[in-house]
Amino acid sequence: MKFARDAAVDVLARTPATLGSLLGGLGEEWGRANEGPDTFSPFDVVGHLIDGEETDWVPRARIILRQEGNNLFAPYDRFRHLERNAGRLLDTLLEEFARLRAANLDIVRSWHLTPAELELPGTHPSLGPVTLRQLLATWVVHDLGHLAQVERVMAKQYRTEVGPWAEFLPVLSDREARSNR
Amino acid sequence: MKFARDAAVDVLARTPATLGSLLGGLGEEWGRANEGPDTFSPFDVVGHLIDGEETDWVPRARIILRQEGNNLFAPYDRFRHLERNAGRLLDTLLEEFARLRAANLDIVRSWHLTPAELELPGTHPSLGPVTLRQLLATWVVHDLGHLAQVERVMAKQYRTEVGPWAEFLPVLSDREARSNR
């Protein structure tokens, strides 16, 4: 499928409601469950998505749109949220994410990005040259991957409870447990 | 985490809204996308979940609760939906799933299942002895696995559009593509 600006924004706009449906009011036992040491809980995933809203997607898009100097992005801190959200509750993080996402998509829509602008280059600190189109497509895939992560983490909490059905449930053996991206 | 009847029903009750948020009104291009030959699209996943509502979870729970004969479940047809839903639209399947799920959870709640009833046995045609508790826990994990599948299928549609970011996005290399369960 080819990237399409409005379709991408539509998918991005759905993520807060999807997370709210999955996690809103669910309680901290599910919210804080994870896949073992150094893995993310649903709470951590929402915190990581908030970091993306505050430090990654729109700030990097702005660097690209400015086209000043080498368009180099600041490195992304994947663990900023651990300190930022200590003592917070999952439901307040969900509300915060929804607010930040809505504001960021308002900004993106206000740019009325043209096909030519979508091909403007930026420089990723480790990946090198990228385009605005690739950045926005990555934002979409990043959301979807983390939604799937939340569901996988939740599913694994019942790994022993399903008894012999475990062999029919591939989500329980998914190998991406250590992915914190 | 130990299985808890009311918490499990709570998670199951969320799935229609989660699917609606992900897929409602999104259009058939996303809805019919898949991971290659013999893999499920989001449309197929919703059809498969409808089959579960009509032929799997509650019918099997009823067999267990009756405790007549050998409590043997009918084999589950994982491809019933392919014929059943030919020519349908994703949005109408989403509505149908929501209606069936709500009705089934009303039935489950009406049983007021006791801890002793949750340990009652059934016989799975290939797995052998299982309990009602394991059946209900499997229903939850099955939902979560298929939600993650929908997001993975969607994410993969942008595999080439993310350019060099692909190596940072584990959802794009997930090996469970052929899982139709």
Contacts between the chains, C-beta under 8 A, distances in Angstrom:
chain1	res1	chain2	res2	distance
A	1	B	29	6.8
A	1	B	30	7.8
A	1	B	33	6.4
A	1	B	157	3.9
A	1	B	158	6.7
A	1	B	161	7.6
A	2	B	161	7.0
A	3	B	158	6.5
A	3	B	161	4.2
A	7	B	27	8.0
A	7	B	30	7.8
A	10	B	26	7.2
A	11	B	26	7.6
A	11	B	30	7.8
A	11	B	154	7.3
A	14	B	21	5.4
A	14	B	22	6.3
A	17	B	21	4.2
A	18	B	18	5.8
A	18	B	21	4.3
A	18	B	22	5.5
A	20	B	21	8.0
A	21	B	14	5.4
A	21	B	17	4.3
A	21	B	18	4.3
A	21	B	20	7.9
A	21	B	21	5.5
A	22	B	14	6.2
A	22	B	18	5.5
A	22	B	147	7.8
A	26	B	10	7.2
A	26	B	11	7.6
A	27	B	7	8.0
A	29	B	1	6.8
A	30	B	1	7.8
A	30	B	7	7.8
A	30	B	11	7.8
A	33	B	1	6.4
A	124	B	164	7.1
A	124	B	165	7.9
A	127	B	164	4.3
A	127	B	165	6.6
A	127	B	167	7.8
A	127	B	168	7.7
A	128	B	164	6.8
A	129	B	164	7.9
A	130	B	163	5.8
A	130	B	164	6.1
A	130	B	165	7.0
A	131	B	163	6.9
A	133	B	161	7.0
A	134	B	161	6.7
A	134	B	162	5.7
A	134	B	163	3.9
A	134	B	164	7.3
A	134	B	165	6.3
A	135	B	165	8.0
A	137	B	158	4.6
A	137	B	161	3.8
A	137	B	162	4.8
A	137	B	163	7.8
A	137	B	165	7.9
A	138	B	162	4.6
A	138	B	163	8.0
A	138	B	165	4.2
A	138	B	168	8.0
A	138	B	169	7.0
A	140	B	155	7.6
A	140	B	158	5.9
A	141	B	155	4.6
A	141	B	158	5.1
A	141	B	159	7.9
A	141	B	162	5.6
A	141	B	165	7.7
A	141	B	169	5.2
A	141	B	171	6.6
A	141	B	172	6.7
A	142	B	169	6.6
A	144	B	151	4.2
A	144	B	152	7.3
A	144	B	154	5.3
A	144	B	155	4.0
A	144	B	171	6.3
A	145	B	151	7.2
A	145	B	152	7.8
A	145	B	155	5.7
A	145	B	169	5.8
A	145	B	170	6.6
A	145	B	171	3.3
A	145	B	172	7.8
A	147	B	22	7.8
A	147	B	147	7.6
A	147	B	148	7.6
A	147	B	151	4.7
A	148	B	147	7.6
A	148	B	148	3.9
A	148	B	149	7.9
A	148	B	151	4.2
A	148	B	152	5.5
A	148	B	155	7.6
A	148	B	171	5.9
A	149	B	148	7.9
A	151	B	144	4.2
A	151	B	145	7.2
A	151	B	147	4.7
A	151	B	148	4.3
A	151	B	151	7.7
A	152	B	144	7.2
A	152	B	145	7.8
A	152	B	148	5.4
A	154	B	11	7.3
A	154	B	144	5.3
A	155	B	140	7.6
A	155	B	141	4.6
A	155	B	144	4.0
A	155	B	145	5.8
A	155	B	148	7.5
A	157	B	1	3.9
A	158	B	1	6.7
A	158	B	3	6.5
A	158	B	137	4.7
A	158	B	140	5.9
A	158	B	141	5.2
A	159	B	141	7.9
A	161	B	1	7.6
A	161	B	2	7.0
A	161	B	3	4.3
A	161	B	133	7.0
A	161	B	134	6.8
A	161	B	137	3.8
A	162	B	134	5.7
A	162	B	137	4.8
A	162	B	138	4.6
A	162	B	141	5.6
A	163	B	130	5.8
A	163	B	131	6.9
A	163	B	134	3.9
A	163	B	137	7.8
A	163	B	138	8.0
A	164	B	124	7.2
A	164	B	127	4.3
A	164	B	128	6.8
A	164	B	129	7.9
A	164	B	130	6.1
A	164	B	134	7.4
A	165	B	124	7.9
A	165	B	127	6.6
A	165	B	130	7.0
A	165	B	134	6.3
A	165	B	137	7.9
A	165	B	138	4.2
A	165	B	141	7.7
A	167	B	127	7.8
A	168	B	127	7.7
A	168	B	138	7.9
A	168	B	181	5.6
A	169	B	138	7.0
A	169	B	141	5.2
A	169	B	142	6.6
A	169	B	145	5.8
A	169	B	181	7.0
A	170	B	145	6.7
A	170	B	176	4.7
A	170	B	179	4.4
A	170	B	181	6.6
A	171	B	141	6.6
A	171	B	144	6.3
A	171	B	145	3.3
A	171	B	148	5.8
A	171	B	176	7.6
A	172	B	141	6.7
A	172	B	145	7.8
A	174	B	148	8.0
A	174	B	174	7.2
A	174	B	176	6.5
A	175	B	175	7.1
A	176	B	170	4.7
A	176	B	171	7.6
A	176	B	174	6.5
A	179	B	170	4.4
A	181	B	168	5.6
A	181	B	169	7.0
A	181	B	170	6.6
